[in-house]
Amino acid sequence: MNETGAGAKSAYASAPALKRSRFVRAFPSAPELVLGAPAWGLVTVASAWFALWLRESTLTFHLAELLVMYGLGAMLAWPPALFLARFATLGRPAETRFAAYLLCLSLGTIAVTAMLFALDYRVFYARWHADTGTRAWFYQFAFTSLVAFYQFLVLGIRLYLPVGGVALLAVSLWLARAEGRQQR
């Protein structure tokens, strides 16, 4: 066997180890989770409160519950968003990392918060739904969740602007640059 064949064989043998290493390296560190998730949650709470304040809607009946929902959604979205962005961009240029963080943080935060709103809808409408496990219940569960998700997309995303958009850009840029310094 020639040398190139042996080299290719060893490269294929180490491919699972490289993938495993990439998977492990993509996990956020403990300080990033302990400090980053609450900070991201506070940023989204501040964004939602400021957006409501601009619309003179801070005296809504459920303001505290609404802000907790936004903060909890952001906190729960932080770890998987960081992991997915890092996993997709390990060894890539800063521009790619920035785009990945921007995409993963924005979509992750919106999706998790929308799911929390869907669960809240489900709890509210459960008293009028059919018995659990029936065909009618599955339809009611699915359509209640879809309507809640849609309503959040139409009405809830506005509360991320203008503060959340600026914060998202700043955090994505900071994460992309910080990861680049760690790789050197």
N, C-alpha and C positions, 0 to 999 in steps of 0.2 A: 504494500500500500504506500502511496506517496505521502509527502508531508502535508500537502493541502487537504488530503482526505482525512488524515489524523487530526489536523487542526479543526476542520469542520465538525468532526465527530465530537471533539471535546467541547466545542462551542454549543452544540446541541444538548450535550449532557448537562451543561451548566445553565441552560435557559430556565428551567423551573426555579433554580436557586436565585437567578437574577430577578424573575418575576416575584418571588417571595420577598426578596430584599426590597424591591420597589414597593410592594404592598406594605411592608413594615415601615419603610421610610416615609410613606405617605401619611401615617398616623400623626395627628397633632400631638404636641408635647403636653404634659400635665399643666404647666403654667399657661399655655395657650388656651386650654380648655377652662381652667379655673378662673382665669382673668378675662379671657376673650369672650366667652359666652355671656356672662353677666354684662360686660361692657356693651356688646352688640345688642343685648336686650334693652339696656338703658337708652341706647341711641334710638332704637325704634320706638320706645315709649315716648321719648322726647319729641321725636318726629311726629307721632300721632297726636300728642297733646298740642304741639305747636300748630299743626294743620287744623285741629279743631278750634284752637284759639283764634287763628286767622279767620275762620268762618263764623266766629262768635258762637260756637257750639260747645264750649267747655262746660256748660251747665246741663249737659245731657244727664238723663236719669241714671244711666249705667256707665258713667265715665270711668270709675275705678275698675270695673270688670272688663271694659273695653281695653284699657291700657294694660291690664294684666295679661289679657289674651295676646296682645301685640308683643309684649315683652317675653312671654313664655314661648310664643311661636319662634321668635328670633333666637332665643337661647337654645331651643331644641334643634333649630336648623344649623347652628354654628358648627358643631362637630362634623356632621356628614358633609356639609358644604366645603369645609377645609380639606377633609380627606379626599373628596372627589376632585377638587381643583388640583391638589398636589399630586394625586395619582396620575392624572391626565397630563401633567406638565413637568414631571421630574426631568431635569436636564434640559429643559427648553429655555428659550430666551425670555427676558423680563416682559416683553410685550405679550407673549403667549400666556405667561403666568397671570398677568394683569387681567387679560380677557377672561381667563378661566375663573379667577376669583370673582370678577364682576358678574359673570353668568351664574356661577354656582351659588354665591351669596344671595343674589337677587331672586333667582327662581326658587332656591331652597327656602328662603325666608317667607316668600309669598305662599309657596305650596304648604308648608307646615302650618302657617297661621291660618290659611284657608281650611285646612283639615281640622284645626281646632274649632273654627267657626262651624264647620259641618257637624262635628260632634256635639257642639252646643245646640244646634238646630235639632239634631236627633233627640237629644234629651228633652227639649221642649215639646216636640211633636210626638214623642213616644206614647203619650196618653191616648192619642187618637188613632194609633196604628194597630194593625191586626196582631194576633198572638205571635210571639217570637218563633221563628223557624218556618212559618208558613210561606207559601208562594207569594201571597199578598204582602206579607211583611218584608220579604226581600225586595219586591218592587218599591214599596214605600221607603225602605231604607236607602235604596239606590237613588231614587229620584229626589228624596229629601236632601241627600248629600250633594247631589249634582246641582240642585237649585241653590243650596247654601254656598257651594264653591263658586258658582256663577255670580251670585249676589256679592260675594266678597271681591271677586275680580272687578265687578262694575263699581261698587261703592267703597270697598276697603282699601284698594291700592292708592287712592287719592291721599290717604292719610300718611303715606310714606314720603310725600312730596311737600315742600321743597327740601327739608332737612335731611331726610333719608337718602335722597339721591346724591347729595353732596357728601354725606357720610359714607355711602357705598363706594363712591369714587375714591375717597381718601383712604378708606380701609383696604380696598383692593390694591391701590398703589403701594401702601405701606407693606402689606403682606407680600406682594410680588418683589419688592426691593429687599425686604428682610430675608426672604428665602434665597435670593441671589447672593447675599452676603454669606449665608450659611453654607452654600455649596462651594464657595471658593476655598 
